[in-house]
Structure formats: structure tokens, C-alpha cells
């Protein structure tokens, strides 16, 4: 490769910002190699977030421009992702085998938080990431049903550790895997907090890039345990547009701010009702609520999801829409939100608590 060719390639790679990360490949320090093999330009690119969609974007938007350069007759992309552990609250050390923990929360129930959680997890798994889901709603676990994991299917135990159950390429753990569906959890707060810690730390998560934690509604014991005992990289707030949901969502955001867990953004669910017969869309729960709360707390509106019958049907049947119909409009919304979350995490600083050893001073 001549110096002139290299300069031309680097200029082109440094000219166009990528979606989601809002940086060029050069600014993101993602270009690891530029070579010419005959007339083929070989580009080695390593991204800080899952690369399937971004790889397709590169081929569609940058490759035609690269092919216009002198001496370039073909482009070969060697794409990979390296997802690192990012900062947590109070600089806590990340869990072994879990690089980033994302809490998905809401101030109140009934806003579609669990459906949102499972579809976001499936979206990042489809992008090539290693993803897990922890169902932290001890009293009312629902992830087993949504992932199609049958009643009575139990995790395999190895000593004191449990293997997560895999579904659609996602590792999952839930209290519903350990008890019968009709068995109520009549537990006080300390028992619930202890159960959460056991589910989290005694599950043998297998090299996860992201662990999505499906939080129970409210701001109680589980939320407090999560903030004090669990290294959380960021939180996502799910709300609906109506005022009562927004009021509770504000409480959720305030709680995370007090415990120094960054709120990555707000997902507005059920923003439009889409008629399954005629396709007419109507904002039956109001408009603009998610945007207002995001602006009030200097957070990002990650996306707006429709109130669509197919989303509910697929979740209840154990085949969430991202897995069952990945080309659907709703699945595309989830994928877009998931990539925005991944990009926001990638922009956070590295968790150096994992790098430096703990120093202990003893007097002999």
C-alpha cells in the first residue's frame, strides 16, 4: 500500500460519523489495520459495541466510497467487537464473567418493563453480544414464561453454583425456575434481598457482555440491595406517556441518582396504539411524556414503542417479538433502543477497579 493510498483511506474513514456512537471510525480508535492485498483493501475494525448492524451500515455507506479510491477493486472487512467492563456506582469492581449490568426499572407496574427487558436482551444477542437476563422480581417473576422456558425446567447445579438456562441465545435466571408457578413468595424484605444476591452471585454466568436485570416496580428492598451490593453500569427507565406513570418514573430516576447509578435513558412504552386491523395509530395514553421526563433529568429518550397486539401475544406465547419476527417494525424499534444503550455504555469510562489490585497494609 502506498502512502497516498493510506492517507486517502484514513481520510475517508475519518470523515463519516457512525450511527449510535456519533463518532467516525478514526475518532473511536476502531481501525486496527489497513492493508492492500492486490486490489483488495483489507480493513480490520474493532468496535466497542455489538457489530452486526454497524457492520452492515459500513458496507452500505462507506464501502462504495472506498471502491472509488485509486487501486481499490474490492473491500474486505474484518469486523469484531470488544466489549469491556465500564464504570459502576462508587467504583465497585465488576462481577467475574459479567462485564456490564444494566438495571431495567420503572416506578410502577404495568408499563411493560419485563417485555422491554427481554426484547432488549434478545436484540443485543442477535447483534452478536453475549447477553443474560436476571429476573429480579422475586414476588412475580415472568421472564421464564416470556422466554418459553417450561414449568418444571430447573437449572443444573454444580456444587453451590447454578447454570443459567439458555433460551434464544440468552442466558437466564429467575426465581420461577426454582419454584412452582402457583407457589407464592411470602417473604419479608431481608429474605427477598438475600434471594436476589444468591440468584446473581450463585449463577454461573458464562462470559457475559451485558446482564439485563428485570427489576420489580417501586423503590424498595430489591432496588436498595442492587445499589449497595451489585456493580451496576447503568439503568434504563421504562414508562408510559400518561401522567401517573411519569410521576412514578421520576421517583425511579431520583432513586438511581441518589445511589450514583447513571440513568442511561428513558424508554416510552405504549406510546401509540396500532390497530391490528387497519393500522391506524393513536396516542391513547397521551403524547410527549417520555421526552419531557428525559429532558427534565438530562437523560436521553432512547425510543418510543407502540402498543401493538403482536408484542403482547408473542411475549405471552414464550416467543418475544425480536426472536419470533426480527424483521417486524416493533423488533426494529427494540434493536435500535438496544444499540443506543450499548453505545451509551461504550462511552462510559473503563472500570479500573478491575485493573488495579486491592492494596492491604498490615503491621507485622
C-alpha positions as CSV (number, residue, x, y, z in Angstrom):
1,X,0.0,0.0,0.0
2,X,1.4,3.4,-1.0
3,X,1.4,6.3,1.4
4,X,-1.0,8.1,-0.8
5,X,-3.5,5.3,-0.7
6,X,-3.2,5.0,3.1
7,X,-3.8,8.8,3.5
8,X,-6.9,8.6,1.3
9,X,-8.3,5.6,3.2
10,X,-7.7,7.2,6.6
11,X,-9.3,10.5,5.4
12,X,-12.4,8.7,4.3
13,X,-12.7,6.6,7.5
14,X,-12.3,9.8,9.5
15,X,-14.9,11.7,7.6
16,X,-18.2,10.0,8.3
17,X,-19.7,9.5,11.8
18,X,-21.2,6.1,12.5
19,X,-24.8,5.8,13.8
20,X,-25.3,5.3,17.6
21,X,-21.7,6.2,18.6
22,X,-21.7,9.6,16.7
23,X,-18.0,9.2,16.0
24,X,-16.0,8.3,13.0
25,X,-14.1,5.0,13.0
26,X,-10.9,7.0,13.4
27,X,-12.3,9.1,16.4
28,X,-13.5,5.9,18.0
29,X,-10.0,4.3,17.6
30,X,-11.7,1.4,16.0
31,X,-9.4,1.0,13.0
32,X,-6.8,-1.7,13.9
33,X,-5.4,-2.4,10.4
34,X,-5.3,-1.1,6.9
35,X,-3.7,-3.3,4.2
36,X,-3.8,-3.7,0.4
37,X,-3.7,-7.3,-0.9
38,X,-3.5,-6.9,-4.6
39,X,-6.6,-4.8,-5.4
40,X,-8.4,-5.7,-2.2
41,X,-8.4,-3.3,0.7
42,X,-8.5,-5.2,3.9
43,X,-9.8,-3.2,6.9
44,X,-9.5,-4.6,10.4
45,X,-12.1,-2.8,12.6
46,X,-12.8,-3.5,16.3
47,X,-15.9,-1.8,17.7
48,X,-16.8,-1.2,21.4
49,X,-20.4,-2.4,20.9
50,X,-22.0,-5.3,19.0
51,X,-21.2,-5.0,15.4
52,X,-23.9,-6.7,13.2
53,X,-26.0,-3.6,12.3
54,X,-23.0,-1.3,12.3
55,X,-21.1,-3.7,10.0
56,X,-24.0,-3.7,7.6
57,X,-24.0,0.1,7.7
58,X,-20.3,0.3,7.0
59,X,-20.7,-1.9,3.9
60,X,-23.6,0.1,2.6
61,X,-22.3,3.6,3.3
62,X,-18.5,3.5,3.4
63,X,-17.7,0.7,1.0
64,X,-19.0,2.4,-2.2
65,X,-16.8,5.4,-1.3
66,X,-13.7,3.2,-0.7
67,X,-14.2,1.5,-4.0
68,X,-13.8,4.8,-5.7
69,X,-10.3,5.2,-4.5
70,X,-7.4,4.6,-6.9
71,X,-6.3,0.9,-6.9
72,X,-9.2,-0.4,-4.8
73,X,-11.2,-3.0,-6.6
74,X,-12.7,-4.8,-3.6
75,X,-13.1,-4.2,0.2
76,X,-12.7,-6.9,2.8
77,X,-14.0,-6.1,6.3
78,X,-12.6,-7.9,9.3
79,X,-15.1,-6.8,11.9
80,X,-15.1,-7.7,15.6
81,X,-16.3,-6.3,18.9
82,X,-14.5,-5.9,22.2
83,X,-16.9,-5.0,25.0
84,X,-15.2,-4.1,28.2
85,X,-16.4,-3.6,31.8
86,X,-17.3,0.1,32.4
87,X,-17.6,2.2,35.4
88,X,-20.1,1.2,38.2
89,X,-21.5,3.1,41.1
90,X,-18.9,4.0,43.8
91,X,-16.3,2.4,41.6
92,X,-17.3,-1.1,42.6
93,X,-15.5,-4.0,41.0
94,X,-17.4,-5.7,38.2
95,X,-18.6,-9.2,38.7
96,X,-16.4,-12.0,37.4
97,X,-17.8,-13.2,33.9
98,X,-20.2,-10.3,33.8
99,X,-18.8,-7.1,32.2
100,X,-21.8,-4.8,32.4
101,X,-25.0,-4.9,34.4
102,X,-28.0,-2.9,33.2
103,X,-31.0,-2.4,35.5
104,X,-34.3,-2.0,33.7
105,X,-36.7,-0.4,36.1
106,X,-40.0,1.5,36.4
107,X,-41.6,3.4,39.2
108,X,-44.9,1.4,38.8
109,X,-46.1,-1.9,37.4
110,X,-48.0,-2.5,34.2
111,X,-45.8,-0.4,31.9
112,X,-44.3,-3.3,30.0
113,X,-40.9,-3.3,31.8
114,X,-40.4,-7.1,31.6
115,X,-41.4,-7.3,27.9
116,X,-39.0,-4.4,27.2
117,X,-36.2,-6.1,29.1
118,X,-36.4,-9.5,27.3
119,X,-36.7,-7.9,23.9
120,X,-33.7,-5.6,24.5
121,X,-31.6,-8.6,25.7
122,X,-32.6,-10.6,22.6
123,X,-31.8,-7.7,20.4
124,X,-28.2,-7.4,21.6
125,X,-27.8,-11.1,21.5
126,X,-28.9,-11.1,17.8
127,X,-26.3,-8.3,17.3
128,X,-23.6,-10.8,18.4
129,X,-23.2,-9.9,22.1
130,X,-23.2,-12.4,25.0
131,X,-26.2,-11.5,27.0
132,X,-28.0,-12.6,30.1
133,X,-31.3,-11.8,31.8
134,X,-31.8,-11.9,35.6
135,X,-35.4,-11.8,36.8
136,X,-35.1,-9.7,40.0
137,X,-38.9,-9.6,40.6
138,X,-38.8,-12.3,43.3
139,X,-42.5,-11.9,44.1
140,X,-43.8,-12.0,40.5
141,X,-41.2,-13.5,38.1
142,X,-42.2,-13.5,34.5
143,X,-39.1,-14.0,32.4
144,X,-39.4,-17.8,32.3
145,X,-42.8,-17.5,30.6
146,X,-41.6,-14.9,28.2
147,X,-38.6,-16.9,27.2
148,X,-40.6,-20.1,26.7
149,X,-38.9,-21.9,29.5
150,X,-41.3,-24.6,30.6
151,X,-42.7,-25.1,34.1
152,X,-40.6,-27.6,35.9
153,X,-37.4,-26.9,33.9
154,X,-34.7,-26.4,36.6
155,X,-31.2,-25.1,36.3
156,X,-28.4,-27.7,36.5
157,X,-26.4,-27.3,39.8
158,X,-22.7,-27.8,40.2
159,X,-21.7,-27.6,43.8
160,X,-23.1,-24.3,45.1
161,X,-23.5,-22.8,41.6
162,X,-26.4,-23.0,39.2
163,X,-26.1,-22.9,35.4
164,X,-28.4,-20.3,33.8
165,X,-31.0,-21.7,31.4
166,X,-30.4,-20.8,27.8
167,X,-33.2,-19.6,25.5
168,X,-32.9,-17.9,22.1
169,X,-29.2,-17.5,22.7
170,X,-29.7,-15.6,26.1
171,X,-28.7,-16.9,29.5
172,X,-31.5,-16.5,32.0
173,X,-32.0,-17.0,35.7
174,X,-35.3,-16.4,37.6
175,X,-37.0,-17.5,40.8
176,X,-39.6,-19.1,38.6
177,X,-37.0,-21.7,37.7
178,X,-36.7,-22.8,41.3
179,X,-40.4,-22.8,42.5
180,X,-43.7,-24.0,41.2
181,X,-45.7,-21.4,39.3
182,X,-48.6,-21.3,41.8
183,X,-46.3,-21.0,44.9
184,X,-46.5,-17.5,46.4
185,X,-43.3,-15.9,47.8
186,X,-44.5,-14.9,51.3
187,X,-41.2,-13.4,52.3
188,X,-40.1,-10.3,54.2
189,X,-37.6,-7.8,52.7
190,X,-34.3,-9.3,54.0
191,X,-35.2,-12.7,52.6
192,X,-36.0,-11.2,49.2
193,X,-32.7,-9.2,49.2
194,X,-30.8,-12.4,50.1
195,X,-32.6,-14.3,47.3
196,X,-31.6,-11.6,44.8
197,X,-27.9,-11.8,45.8
198,X,-28.0,-15.6,45.6
199,X,-29.5,-15.6,42.1
200,X,-26.9,-13.1,40.9
201,X,-23.8,-14.5,42.5
202,X,-24.5,-18.2,42.6
203,X,-25.4,-18.4,38.9
204,X,-22.5,-19.5,36.7
205,X,-22.9,-16.7,34.1
206,X,-20.8,-17.6,31.0
207,X,-18.7,-14.7,29.9
208,X,-21.4,-12.0,29.6
209,X,-21.0,-8.7,27.8
210,X,-24.3,-7.5,29.2
211,X,-26.6,-8.7,32.0
212,X,-30.1,-7.1,32.0
213,X,-31.8,-7.1,35.4
214,X,-35.6,-7.0,35.2
215,X,-36.4,-5.0,38.3
216,X,-39.6,-5.2,40.3
217,X,-41.7,-2.0,40.3
218,X,-41.1,0.6,43.0
219,X,-38.1,1.7,45.1
220,X,-37.9,-0.9,47.8
221,X,-35.6,-3.6,49.2
222,X,-34.6,-5.0,45.8
223,X,-33.6,-1.6,44.5
224,X,-31.7,-0.8,47.7
225,X,-29.8,-4.1,47.6
226,X,-29.0,-3.6,43.9
227,X,-27.5,-0.2,44.6
228,X,-25.4,-1.3,47.6
229,X,-24.3,-4.8,46.7
230,X,-24.3,-5.1,42.9
231,X,-21.9,-3.3,40.5
232,X,-24.4,-1.7,38.1
233,X,-23.1,0.1,35.0
234,X,-26.3,1.9,34.2
235,X,-30.1,2.0,34.5
236,X,-32.9,2.3,31.9
237,X,-36.3,3.6,33.0
238,X,-39.4,2.3,31.3
239,X,-42.6,4.4,31.4
240,X,-45.8,5.1,29.5
241,X,-46.9,8.6,28.4
242,X,-49.7,9.2,31.0
243,X,-49.1,11.4,33.9
244,X,-49.4,8.8,36.7
245,X,-46.7,6.6,35.1
246,X,-44.4,9.6,34.6
247,X,-44.8,10.6,38.3
248,X,-43.6,7.2,39.4
249,X,-40.9,7.2,36.7
250,X,-39.5,10.4,38.3
251,X,-39.2,8.6,41.6
252,X,-37.3,5.8,40.0
253,X,-34.8,8.2,38.3
254,X,-34.3,10.1,41.6
255,X,-33.6,6.9,43.4
256,X,-30.9,5.9,40.9
257,X,-29.4,9.4,41.1
258,X,-29.1,9.2,44.9
259,X,-27.2,5.9,44.8
260,X,-25.0,7.2,42.0
261,X,-26.1,4.8,39.3
262,X,-26.3,6.6,36.0
263,X,-29.6,6.6,34.2
264,X,-28.8,5.8,30.6
265,X,-32.1,6.9,29.3
266,X,-35.9,6.6,29.2
267,X,-38.0,4.1,27.1
268,X,-41.5,5.3,26.4
269,X,-43.6,2.2,26.0
270,X,-47.2,2.1,24.6
271,X,-46.7,5.5,23.1
272,X,-49.0,4.7,20.2
273,X,-51.8,2.2,19.9
274,X,-51.6,0.5,16.5
275,X,-54.8,-1.1,15.3
276,X,-54.1,-4.7,14.2
277,X,-57.0,-4.4,11.6
278,X,-56.4,-1.1,9.8
279,X,-53.0,0.0,11.1
280,X,-54.4,3.3,12.5
281,X,-52.1,4.7,15.2
282,X,-53.4,6.8,18.1
283,X,-51.7,8.0,21.3
284,X,-54.4,6.8,23.6
285,X,-52.1,7.3,26.7
286,X,-51.1,10.8,25.8
287,X,-48.1,12.3,24.0
288,X,-44.6,13.6,24.8
289,X,-44.4,12.3,28.4
290,X,-41.2,10.3,27.8
291,X,-39.5,13.3,26.1
292,X,-40.4,15.6,28.9
293,X,-39.1,13.4,31.7
294,X,-35.9,12.7,29.7
295,X,-35.3,16.5,29.3
296,X,-36.1,17.2,32.9
297,X,-33.3,14.9,34.1
298,X,-30.9,15.5,31.2
299,X,-31.3,11.9,30.1
300,X,-31.8,10.5,26.6
301,X,-35.2,9.4,25.2
302,X,-33.9,6.0,23.9
303,X,-37.1,5.2,21.9
304,X,-40.8,5.0,21.8
305,X,-42.5,1.6,21.5
306,X,-46.0,1.0,20.1
307,X,-48.9,-0.6,22.0
308,X,-49.2,-3.5,19.5
309,X,-51.2,-6.7,19.9
310,X,-48.3,-8.8,18.4
311,X,-45.9,-7.7,21.1
312,X,-48.2,-9.0,23.8
313,X,-49.1,-12.1,22.0
314,X,-45.6,-13.1,21.3
315,X,-44.4,-12.5,24.8
316,X,-47.3,-14.5,26.3
317,X,-46.5,-17.4,24.0
318,X,-42.9,-17.6,25.0
319,X,-41.5,-16.2,21.7
320,X,-40.8,-12.5,22.2
321,X,-41.2,-10.5,19.0
322,X,-37.5,-9.8,18.5
323,X,-36.9,-13.6,18.3
324,X,-40.2,-14.5,16.6
325,X,-40.4,-11.7,14.0
326,X,-37.0,-10.0,13.8
327,X,-37.8,-8.1,10.7
328,X,-41.0,-6.5,12.1
329,X,-41.3,-2.8,12.8
330,X,-41.6,-3.5,16.6
331,X,-38.4,-5.6,16.6
332,X,-36.5,-2.9,14.7
333,X,-37.6,-0.4,17.5
334,X,-36.2,-2.7,20.2
335,X,-32.9,-3.3,18.2
336,X,-32.5,0.5,17.8
337,X,-33.0,1.1,21.5
338,X,-30.7,-1.8,22.5
339,X,-27.9,-0.4,20.3
340,X,-28.4,3.1,21.8
341,X,-27.9,1.6,25.2
342,X,-24.8,-0.3,24.1
343,X,-23.4,2.9,22.6
344,X,-24.0,4.9,25.8
345,X,-22.3,2.2,27.9
346,X,-19.4,2.1,25.5
347,X,-19.0,5.9,26.0
348,X,-18.6,5.4,29.8
349,X,-15.1,5.1,31.2
350,X,-13.4,1.8,31.8
351,X,-13.9,0.2,35.2
352,X,-10.3,0.5,36.6
353,X,-11.4,-1.2,39.8
354,X,-11.0,-4.4,37.9
355,X,-7.4,-3.5,36.8
356,X,-5.7,-2.4,40.0
357,X,-5.2,-4.9,42.7
358,X,-6.6,-4.3,46.2
359,X,-3.8,-3.0,48.4
360,X,-3.8,-4.1,52.0
361,X,-1.4,-2.6,54.6
362,X,-0.6,-4.8,57.6
363,X,1.5,-4.1,60.7
364,X,3.8,-7.1,61.5
